[in-house]
Amino acid sequence: MPPSATLMTDEITPGFLLMQGNRLELLQQVLIDWLKQHPLAPLENETFLVQSNGMAQWLRLGLARPRAAQGGGLGIATGIEMILPARLQWQCYRAVLGTDYVPAEAPLDKDKLVWRLMRLLPHLIHTPSFLPLHHYVFTDQRPDDRRLYQLALRVADQFDQYQVYRADWLRHWQEGHDDLPAHETRLPNEQRWQPPLWRALLADIREQQDTRGEREAAAGRADLHTAFRQAATEQQERPVGLPRRIVVFGLSSIAPQVLDVLAAASRWSQVIVCFLNPCEYYWGDIIDGHQLFAQRYQGQRPYKSAPDETAHAHPLLAAWGRQGRDLMRLLDLFEENAQLTANPLTLTPFESPVVDSAKSSLLTLIQDDILKLRTPDELRALNRRLEPDQDHSLHFHIAHSPLREVEILHDQLLAAFEADTSLKPTDIIVMVPDMSLYAPAISAIFGRFGRDDPQHIPF
């Protein structure tokens, strides 16, 4: 095992701190206030776990705000390391298991898998179990390199997800089985190429690795994770290379393996998870009608009438809050299993968007209803009256193409800037389901105006 690290400044209490709030900017401010009160050493980096570069940039801007008694930032955003979940996971593996056991880079990372698959697939797709892939790659009896690359991208992404969410499948396939471990479920014929391909990848990696650590890592993150959990229970002092504080901010979902690593790290480090939660009450058991029907059909729960299980639920949370609900359940499950035993603490900075209900917009009323977990019966009893001609807080537009959607967005933004001169482009967030589909339209519409043009909107 690696040697233990020596603290360089005032003690930072290890443990797991969960911050839940309904406004991202409020969570950011509570976090900044915490960092002010519990600073690290001057030359010690803060480690932030984020899900995207956009969130990292927004967080940096908030941290760099001038210092103030209330609502201020740190005054400077330096000595900050923004990393993605997979990188932090690998960093913790190396810190706990040692650099001799875990190489600097994971041989089964998605980027490396793509090119390895590009090399292996042409030699494998002629076998009977790979017939569906053969039909896709070969056109006019010849392999299509573009299709081969597209296939390698999709398979690499799928295996990368398996390593995080379906590690038991990969371990089962690694042992020579060609089915699924749950009740030995048979794979459909068109999917039976996956187990032999995974074994071929592992064999190829082992043949090319020279050091013991590289050979061990060739088994994948699943086996390394098992070894990490065992070593973490035996290690008493904080390992070298493990940050003294890890801040998780803006993640809409956390893989169980990553949360497992964070829970283990909280024995030596201060782990802060900032969870954007739209409701101040527990709603982890909310389920919408479609999912309830599916679970009954699959025999996962006994029959009850839908009102019995959804009467306490806000309909929007039930319909659209599944990802947040699953994360809440996962955090709750870890606490129940006593896996977050290192000084667990919870802060709940919730804030209602409604100041005066008579003057509130439709959007703020909906946000407050979700925050208070009002049921449909409670909403009907409030008997609110809204003026559609005066309330423009919520708009729905119908368009026939992504290009037209972006044109409408550009026009609406120009109108908003003209109506409110205090509004800035940095105050606006635009969300799309698939950026690759909308990126050409955004460049075409927003990029056609020069910086001196009054219709220019930076993007």
DALIN-V549578 format. One record per residue. OMEGA is omega as a letter, one per 40 degrees, with the letter a starting at -180 (* if undefined). BURIAL is 1 if it has 24 or more other ideal C-beta (glycine too) atoms within 12 Angstrom, else 0. D_CENTER is the distance of its C-alpha to the mean C-alpha in whole Angstrom. Layout:
omega: {OMEGA OMEGA}
burial: {BURIAL BURIAL}
d_center: {D_CENTER D_CENTER}
//
This chain:
omega: {a i a i i i a a i a i a i i a a i i i i a i a a i i i a i i i i i a i a a a i i a a a a i a i i a a a i i i i a i i i a i i a i i i i a i i a i i a a i i a a i i a i a a a i i a i i i a a a a i a i a a a a a a a a i a a i i a a i i i a a a a i a a i i a a a a i i i i a a a i a i i i i a i i i i i i i i a a i i a i i i i a a a a a i i a i i i i i i i i i i a a i i a a i i a a i a i a i i i i i i i a i a a a i a a a a i a i i i a i i i a a a i a i i i a i a a i a a a a a a i a i a i i i a i a i i i i i i a i a i i i i i i a a i a a i a a i i a i a a a a i a a a a i i a a a a i i a a i a a i a i i a i i a i a a a a a a i a i i a a a a a a i i a i i i a i i i i i i a i i i a a i i a a i a i i a a i a i i a a a a i i a a i i i i i i i a i i a i i i i i a i i a i a i a a a a a a a a i i i a a a i i i i a i i i a a a i i i i i i a a a i a a i a i a i i a i a a a a i a a i i i i a a a a a a i a a a i i i i i a *}
burial: {1 0 0 0 0 0 0 0 0 0 0 1 1 1 1 1 1 1 1 1 1 1 1 1 1 1 1 1 1 1 1 1 1 1 1 0 0 1 0 1 0 0 0 0 0 1 1 1 1 1 1 0 0 0 1 1 0 1 1 1 0 1 1 0 0 0 0 0 0 0 0 0 1 1 0 0 1 0 0 1 1 1 1 1 1 1 1 1 1 1 1 1 1 1 1 1 1 1 1 0 1 1 1 0 0 1 1 1 1 1 0 1 1 1 0 1 1 1 0 1 1 1 0 1 1 0 0 0 1 1 0 0 1 1 0 1 1 0 0 0 0 0 0 0 0 0 1 1 0 0 1 1 0 0 1 1 0 1 1 1 0 1 1 1 0 1 1 1 1 1 1 1 1 1 0 0 1 1 0 0 0 0 0 0 0 0 0 0 0 0 1 1 1 1 1 1 1 1 1 1 1 1 0 1 1 0 0 0 0 0 0 0 1 1 0 1 1 1 1 1 1 1 1 1 1 0 1 1 1 0 1 1 0 0 1 0 0 1 1 0 1 1 1 1 1 1 1 1 1 1 1 1 1 1 1 1 1 1 1 1 1 1 1 1 1 1 1 1 1 1 1 1 1 1 1 1 1 1 1 0 1 0 1 1 0 1 1 1 0 0 1 1 0 0 0 0 0 0 0 0 0 0 0 0 0 0 0 0 0 1 0 1 1 1 1 1 1 1 0 0 1 1 0 1 1 1 1 1 1 1 1 1 0 1 1 0 0 0 1 1 0 1 0 1 0 0 1 0 1 1 1 1 1 1 0 0 0 0 0 0 1 1 0 1 1 1 1 1 1 1 1 1 1 1 1 0 0 0 0 0 0 0 0 0 0 0 0 0 0 0 0 0 0 0 0 0 0 0 0 0 0 1 0 0 1 1 0 0 1 1 0 0 1 1 0 0 0 0 0 0 0 0 0 0 0 0 0 0 0 1 0 0 0 0 0 0 0 1 0 0 1 1 0 0 1 1 0 0 0 0 0 0 0 0 0 0 1 0 1}
d_center: {31 30 32 31 30 32 31 32 32 32 30 27 26 24 22 19 18 16 16 16 17 17 18 15 18 20 17 17 21 21 19 22 24 23 23 26 28 27 27 26 29 30 29 26 23 20 17 13 10 8 5 9 12 13 11 13 16 16 16 19 21 21 21 24 26 29 30 32 33 30 27 27 25 26 28 27 23 24 24 20 18 14 12 9 8 11 13 13 14 16 18 18 20 22 23 24 25 27 27 30 28 24 25 23 21 20 22 20 17 17 19 22 21 22 25 26 26 28 31 31 30 34 36 34 34 38 37 38 34 33 35 32 30 34 35 32 32 36 38 42 42 40 36 34 32 30 29 29 26 24 24 23 20 19 20 19 15 16 17 14 12 15 15 12 13 17 18 21 22 22 24 26 27 28 30 32 31 30 29 26 26 26 30 30 29 31 29 30 32 30 27 30 29 26 27 30 28 25 28 30 27 27 31 31 28 31 34 33 31 34 33 32 28 28 29 27 24 25 25 21 18 19 22 21 19 22 24 22 22 26 26 24 26 29 29 30 30 27 26 27 24 21 21 22 19 16 14 10 10 8 4 5 4 5 8 11 12 10 11 15 15 14 17 19 19 20 23 24 21 20 17 15 12 12 11 12 14 17 19 21 22 21 20 18 21 21 21 22 26 24 22 25 27 25 25 29 30 28 30 27 28 32 33 33 33 30 32 32 28 27 30 28 25 24 24 21 19 20 20 16 14 13 10 10 13 12 10 13 15 13 14 17 18 17 20 22 22 23 21 20 24 24 25 22 22 20 21 21 21 22 24 26 26 29 32 35 34 37 36 32 31 29 26 26 28 25 23 25 26 22 22 25 24 28 29 30 34 33 32 35 37 36 38 36 38 36 38 36 38 38 34 32 28 27 28 27 29 29 30 31 28 25 28 30 27 26 30 30 27 29 32 30 29 32 33 31 32 36 35 34 35 32 29 28 25 23 23 21 18 18 15 16 15 16 16 19 21 21 22 25 26 25 26 30 30 28 30 33 34 35 35 38 38 37 35 32 29 27 23}
//
